Amino acid sequence: MAAVERALVVGGGIGGLGAATALAQRGIDVEIVEVKPDAEVYGVGINQPGNSLRALDALGVLDDVLAVGYQFDGWDFRDADGNLVVGVDTSLGDERIPHNNGLARRQLHEILLGAADRAGVRISYGTTFTELRNAGDVAEVDLSDGREGTYDLVAGFDGIRSPTREMLFGEGARSQYAGYVIWRVTIPRPPEVTRGAIYQSVGVKAGYIPLSDDSMYLFNVTPEPTAVRVQGDAAVEALRERLTDFGGIVGDIRDGLKPGDDVVYSPLHEVMLPLPWFSGRIVLGGDAVHACAPHLTQGAAMALEDGVVLADELDGADDVEAALQRYGERRFPRAKLVQDASHGILEQEMSITAETLPFALQGMREHLPENMAGIEGVLAQPA
């Protein structure tokens, strides 16, 4: 008899769906509880680099993701006027796996929902835990819908504000606001946009990623002293103001913004917990345990890899706690690399002044290809 026969996944986002599917594909009876009332997600884009595509391949959905997405092979780094500073070809793919695949977040979510359903995963929306207790070889769970359950494993993939993380490790483990936000909006893709691009100005950056033959999304990272919420047409106007410095395609996008455009404003929070990532039969994954700035487009990749590795380590394991320990030991160095590199890029870009901008652009030209190759050399290895 397997040591884990019944599992509860807290959180029905990308990481939770991936983990639940990977566990269910190995014969485990899995239920997801998701506090939101339905499966609706933000209507923005997301890039899946090659290592994330390998995790999606392990879940059996690579072809589905590639069919709706846009594959591209690298990034063009530009100055604020759109002049090319340096192009960097990425190296995370191979003869089968593309280097990058941009797609709408809703499409990725729907594909993962389909995979979870085919694997037999049950999802309860508008539901979370009210009590969570380790009890020897099981975890006892009281749910907000009045049910009580006993599970061999509870996996908290419940995001940056994870109640599971706080329950396990206390208020001191809460995520921290980084002092910056990312603005995103989906717009039509002109034919000349065939790669990701990043435009650097003084203490602010913008860029875009192709998502399909018809669409792409703009992103803009800016310092904001407090993480206030901006929505609707106020967000459209605020984004337009923050793109004042930019020319080229980013400037064209700014000039074309109009009331009613769906601008999504997201404060950047970070967290990186030390090992262990579990207590008894309760374990964390994804943004619940390591959430980083989006500067390597690795957030979803890290969460999906977590789910696949967790399922691999538990598959056939007699000692669950030893398997959870191995899971953390495999994942921590990789997640820490992404965390540190993403935070370093964020701080460097946001600290650029008018005086240092020419030197920063020269540094990009001279060092970015080598630096990116070093990071991707690690991430191209098996998770």
TIMARPA-505442 format. One line per 10 residues: number of its first residue (from 1); their letters; for each residue x, y, z of C-alpha. Coordinates in Angstrom, 3 decimals, always signed. Layout:
REM TIMARPA-505442
NUM> a> X/Y/Z; ...
This chain:
REM TIMARPA-505442
1> maaveralvv> +0.000/+0.000/+0.000; +1.345/+3.430/-0.941; +2.166/+5.769/+1.940; +0.179/+8.565/+0.278; -3.198/+7.463/-1.028; -5.259/+10.600/-0.379; -4.077/+14.198/-0.788; -5.531/+17.668/-0.434; -4.082/+20.552/-2.444; -4.837/+24.021/-1.097
11> gggigglgaa> -5.002/+26.459/-4.022; -6.298/+26.021/-7.554; -3.887/+28.248/-9.462; -1.159/+27.167/-11.877; +0.990/+25.502/-9.220; -1.893/+23.831/-7.417; -3.400/+22.436/-10.603; +0.006/+21.179/-11.723; +0.749/+19.514/-8.387; -2.706/+17.956/-8.128
21> talaqrgidv> -2.461/+16.572/-11.659; +1.028/+15.147/-11.104; -0.071/+13.452/-7.867; -3.275/+12.086/-9.388; -1.408/+10.721/-12.392; +0.533/+8.573/-9.930; -2.607/+6.996/-8.547; -3.270/+9.315/-5.592; -6.829/+10.429/-4.830; -6.598/+14.238/-4.958
31> eivevkpdae> -8.955/+17.078/-4.099; -8.245/+20.794/-4.566; -9.858/+23.443/-2.383; -9.825/+26.947/-3.879; -11.006/+29.933/-1.861; -12.128/+31.846/-4.948; -15.704/+31.171/-6.062; -14.770/+30.040/-9.572; -11.934/+29.349/-11.993; -11.689/+32.912/-13.322
41> vygvginqpg> -8.142/+34.353/-13.579; -6.623/+37.651/-14.699; -6.845/+38.239/-18.433; -3.128/+38.868/-18.948; -0.340/+37.041/-20.709; +2.365/+34.781/-19.372; +5.589/+33.402/-20.797; +6.511/+29.770/-20.307; +10.266/+29.272/-20.779; +11.702/+25.941/-21.844
51> nslraldalg> +12.084/+24.491/-18.359; +8.423/+25.237/-17.609; +7.447/+23.617/-20.904; +9.275/+20.465/-19.755; +7.147/+20.400/-16.615; +4.032/+20.880/-18.737; +5.250/+18.058/-20.969; +5.503/+15.814/-17.894; +1.852/+16.644/-17.192; +0.919/+15.675/-20.753
61> vlddvlavgy> -0.175/+19.103/-21.992; +2.812/+20.399/-23.972; +1.085/+20.096/-27.341; -2.005/+21.897/-26.020; +0.083/+24.787/-24.708; +2.091/+25.141/-27.901; -1.043/+25.017/-30.057; -2.464/+28.191/-28.509; +0.780/+30.038/-27.760; +3.508/+31.892/-29.600
71> qfdgwdfrda> +7.034/+30.463/-29.611; +10.000/+32.827/-29.578; +13.729/+32.386/-29.219; +15.023/+35.329/-27.213; +14.865/+38.869/-25.879; +15.832/+42.231/-27.317; +17.058/+44.762/-24.766; +16.460/+48.336/-25.898; +16.874/+51.859/-24.631; +13.849/+54.013/-23.841
81> dgnlvvgvdt> +13.559/+55.167/-27.474; +13.468/+51.605/-28.756; +17.021/+51.430/-30.081; +18.514/+47.949/-29.794; +21.185/+47.619/-27.102; +21.719/+43.854/-27.302; +19.789/+40.809/-28.397; +20.010/+37.701/-26.244; +19.079/+34.299/-27.645; +17.756/+32.003/-24.956
91> slgderiphn> +18.981/+28.437/-24.492; +16.279/+26.701/-22.453; +14.817/+24.693/-25.316; +16.017/+21.806/-27.439; +15.053/+20.060/-30.647; +11.598/+19.324/-29.196; +10.981/+21.988/-26.562; +10.805/+25.654/-27.692; +12.885/+28.210/-25.819; +9.824/+30.278/-24.864
101> nglarrqlhe> +6.084/+30.074/-25.376; +3.888/+33.087/-24.631; +0.162/+32.581/-24.147; -2.810/+34.009/-22.303; -2.933/+33.085/-18.621; -6.571/+32.055/-19.056; -5.569/+29.605/-21.776; -2.886/+28.045/-19.582; -5.350/+27.803/-16.695; -7.983/+26.129/-18.871
111> illgaadrag> -5.435/+23.616/-20.188; -4.346/+22.733/-16.648; -7.973/+22.432/-15.545; -8.510/+19.932/-18.343; -5.454/+17.919/-17.319; -6.600/+17.859/-13.685; -10.067/+16.708/-14.715; -8.699/+13.909/-16.889; -6.517/+12.762/-13.982; -9.577/+12.553/-11.727
121> vrisygttft> -8.874/+15.581/-9.530; -11.915/+17.065/-7.767; -12.077/+20.834/-7.197; -14.179/+22.585/-4.538; -14.481/+26.326/-5.183; -15.337/+28.874/-2.521; -13.696/+26.535/-0.018; -10.581/+26.575/+2.154; -9.451/+25.122/+5.448; -10.429/+26.536/+8.810
131> elrnagdvae> -8.224/+24.173/+10.834; -5.214/+22.132/+9.766; -3.484/+19.710/+12.161; -0.744/+17.134/+11.901; -1.824/+13.909/+13.604; +0.894/+11.303/+13.245; +0.867/+9.833/+9.759; -2.027/+12.003/+8.571; -3.208/+15.600/+8.508; -6.638/+16.437/+9.868
141> vdlsdgregt> -8.497/+19.187/+8.037; -11.625/+21.168/+8.871; -13.016/+22.830/+5.759; -15.021/+26.026/+5.460; -17.933/+24.144/+3.872; -18.388/+22.146/+7.088; -16.601/+18.982/+6.012; -13.882/+17.282/+8.023; -11.246/+15.127/+6.395; -8.129/+13.095/+7.018
151> ydlvagfdgi> -5.408/+13.148/+4.363; -2.056/+11.448/+3.952; -0.726/+14.720/+2.521; -1.759/+18.367/+2.401; +0.089/+20.498/-0.165; -0.232/+24.268/+0.199; +0.033/+25.883/-3.246; -2.072/+28.829/-2.095; -0.001/+31.693/-3.385; +1.880/+34.700/-2.131
161> rsptremlfg> -0.505/+35.347/+0.783; -0.590/+31.656/+1.697; -2.638/+30.859/+4.828; -0.952/+27.434/+4.832; +2.486/+29.060/+5.093; +1.377/+31.283/+7.956; -0.222/+28.347/+9.732; +2.994/+26.325/+9.485; +5.598/+29.004/+10.111; +3.820/+31.988/+11.690
171> egarsqyagy> +3.487/+35.672/+10.833; +7.257/+36.028/+10.485; +7.069/+34.065/+7.235; +4.762/+36.550/+5.525; +5.759/+37.863/+2.112; +7.208/+41.367/+1.841; +6.166/+44.127/-0.549; +9.185/+44.843/-2.755; +8.333/+48.532/-3.334; +7.494/+48.024/-7.011
181> viwrvtiprp> +4.490/+47.078/-9.109; +3.961/+45.600/-12.547; +1.331/+46.977/-14.909; +0.107/+44.682/-17.700; -2.286/+44.979/-20.594; -3.002/+42.763/-23.597; -3.000/+44.489/-26.989; -2.865/+43.497/-30.679; +0.519/+42.210/-31.882; +2.104/+44.028/-34.830
191> pevtrgaiyq> +3.904/+41.696/-37.264; +7.362/+42.996/-36.286; +7.011/+41.744/-32.691; +8.466/+38.231/-32.858; +10.540/+38.199/-29.635; +10.260/+39.470/-26.122; +11.603/+42.977/-25.580; +12.678/+45.094/-22.603; +13.023/+48.883/-22.765; +15.121/+50.538/-20.037
201> svgvkagyip> +14.712/+54.129/-18.869; +15.687/+55.958/-15.683; +14.409/+53.888/-12.754; +11.631/+52.302/-14.796; +11.344/+49.627/-17.461; +8.756/+48.450/-19.940; +8.508/+45.675/-22.456; +6.302/+43.233/-24.283; +5.897/+39.529/-24.980; +4.131/+37.977/-28.002
211> lsddsmylfn> +1.212/+35.717/-27.045; -0.286/+34.595/-30.354; -0.462/+35.528/-34.014; -2.855/+38.303/-33.017; -1.928/+39.433/-29.502; +0.880/+40.376/-27.163; +1.069/+41.986/-23.762; +2.803/+45.084/-22.501; +4.369/+45.183/-19.047; +5.711/+48.139/-17.089
221> vtpeptavrv> +7.618/+47.884/-13.790; +7.617/+51.030/-11.653; +8.521/+52.013/-8.092; +5.456/+52.753/-5.986; +5.823/+53.717/-2.305; +2.695/+51.828/-1.248; +0.885/+48.964/-2.890; -2.418/+50.761/-3.409; -5.013/+49.311/-5.759; -5.673/+50.991/-9.100
231> qgdaavealr> -8.433/+49.668/-11.334; -10.515/+50.496/-14.388; -9.930/+53.660/-16.372; -7.837/+55.077/-13.505; -5.341/+52.291/-14.171; -5.318/+53.070/-17.899; -4.485/+56.709/-17.227; -1.907/+55.837/-14.570; -0.151/+53.433/-16.946; -0.151/+56.004/-19.732
241> erltdfggiv> +1.536/+58.505/-17.412; +4.180/+55.990/-16.358; +5.086/+55.249/-19.971; +5.907/+58.895/-20.751; +9.644/+58.197/-21.187; +9.259/+55.594/-23.889; +9.316/+55.667/-27.659; +9.351/+52.922/-30.251; +6.696/+50.226/-30.042; +6.150/+50.899/-26.316
251> gdirdglkpg> +5.406/+54.536/-27.116; +2.983/+53.465/-29.828; +1.198/+51.214/-27.332; +0.989/+54.054/-24.817; -0.521/+56.386/-27.382; -3.077/+53.739/-28.298; -4.305/+53.063/-24.752; -7.959/+53.972/-24.327; -10.681/+53.879/-21.684; -11.935/+50.361/-21.185
261> ddvvysplhe> -8.579/+48.647/-21.762; -8.069/+45.903/-19.181; -4.969/+47.123/-17.323; -3.941/+44.772/-14.509; -1.988/+46.325/-11.628; -0.031/+43.870/-9.439; +2.192/+44.829/-6.474; +5.364/+42.728/-6.366; +5.776/+40.674/-3.204; +8.659/+38.346/-2.446
271> vmlplpwfsg> +9.215/+35.452/-0.079; +11.886/+32.760/+0.169; +11.602/+30.324/+3.040; +14.551/+28.264/+4.262; +14.280/+24.513/+4.454; +12.385/+22.530/+5.562; +9.326/+23.352/+3.476; +7.135/+20.899/+5.362; +5.917/+19.964/+8.808; +4.635/+16.444/+9.325
281> rivlggdavh> +2.288/+15.702/+6.436; +1.858/+19.354/+5.352; +4.130/+20.745/+2.627; +4.396/+24.001/+0.676; +5.054/+24.713/-2.991; +4.988/+27.511/-5.554; +4.527/+31.122/-4.482; +3.524/+29.921/-1.022; +7.171/+29.140/-0.317; +9.204/+31.048/-2.935
291> acaphltqga> +7.782/+34.045/-4.792; +10.084/+36.233/-6.849; +10.068/+39.271/-9.092; +8.930/+38.380/-12.634; +12.203/+39.379/-14.293; +13.158/+35.889/-15.512; +9.526/+34.873/-16.272; +10.138/+31.898/-13.987; +7.352/+32.195/-11.389; +4.942/+29.701/-12.938
301> amaledgvvl> +7.859/+27.535/-14.042; +9.096/+27.147/-10.477; +5.593/+26.267/-9.242; +5.008/+23.700/-11.986; +8.411/+22.138/-11.412; +7.598/+21.945/-7.688; +4.471/+19.934/-8.374; +6.192/+17.470/-10.695; +9.171/+16.970/-8.364; +6.897/+16.565/-5.330
311> adeldgaddv> +4.943/+13.845/-7.110; +8.148/+12.161/-8.280; +9.562/+12.003/-4.766; +6.323/+10.669/-3.258; +5.778/+8.081/-5.971; +6.200/+4.732/-4.237; +7.862/+6.278/-1.185; +7.505/+4.381/+2.105; +8.838/+7.263/+4.236; +6.776/+10.353/+3.425
321> eaalqryger> +8.786/+12.784/+5.533; +12.026/+11.620/+3.888; +10.406/+12.137/+0.472; +9.300/+15.651/+1.469; +12.819/+16.383/+2.661; +14.248/+15.259/-0.687; +11.683/+17.390/-2.512; +12.827/+20.516/-0.669; +16.505/+19.698/-1.114; +16.009/+19.306/-4.866
331> rfpraklvqd> +13.965/+22.449/-5.250; +15.609/+24.940/-2.891; +18.858/+25.666/-4.830; +16.987/+26.170/-8.090; +14.289/+28.389/-6.577; +16.927/+30.375/-4.667; +18.894/+30.992/-7.873; +15.772/+32.356/-9.568; +14.864/+34.411/-6.488; +18.297/+36.002/-6.143
341> ashgileqem> +18.775/+36.663/-9.851; +15.298/+38.147/-10.295; +15.654/+40.392/-7.248; +19.104/+41.515/-8.356; +17.855/+42.471/-11.815; +14.898/+44.331/-10.302; +17.085/+46.374/-7.958; +19.677/+47.148/-10.635; +17.086/+48.343/-13.137; +15.144/+50.424/-10.650
351> sitaetlpfa> +18.288/+52.121/-9.274; +19.416/+53.502/-12.647; +19.724/+57.297/-12.702; +20.150/+59.744/-15.567; +23.875/+59.804/-14.835; +24.307/+56.034/-14.713; +21.976/+55.109/-17.592; +24.694/+55.173/-20.316; +26.912/+52.897/-18.202; +23.998/+50.578/-17.455
361> lqgmrehlpe> +23.213/+50.197/-21.150; +26.881/+49.523/-21.894; +26.912/+46.915/-19.136; +23.909/+45.216/-20.697; +25.645/+45.153/-24.045; +28.827/+43.637/-22.632; +27.567/+41.261/-19.955; +23.905/+40.292/-20.431; +24.437/+37.439/-22.917; +27.002/+35.769/-20.675
371> nmagiegvla> +25.010/+36.343/-17.484; +21.808/+34.972/-18.975; +23.636/+31.963/-20.393; +24.935/+31.135/-16.919; +21.482/+31.205/-15.337; +19.859/+29.314/-18.178; +22.636/+26.712/-18.103; +21.384/+25.736/-14.652; +17.681/+25.935/-15.479; +18.129/+23.826/-18.611
381> qpa> +19.163/+20.929/-16.368; +16.496/+18.525/-15.049; +14.477/+19.994/-12.210
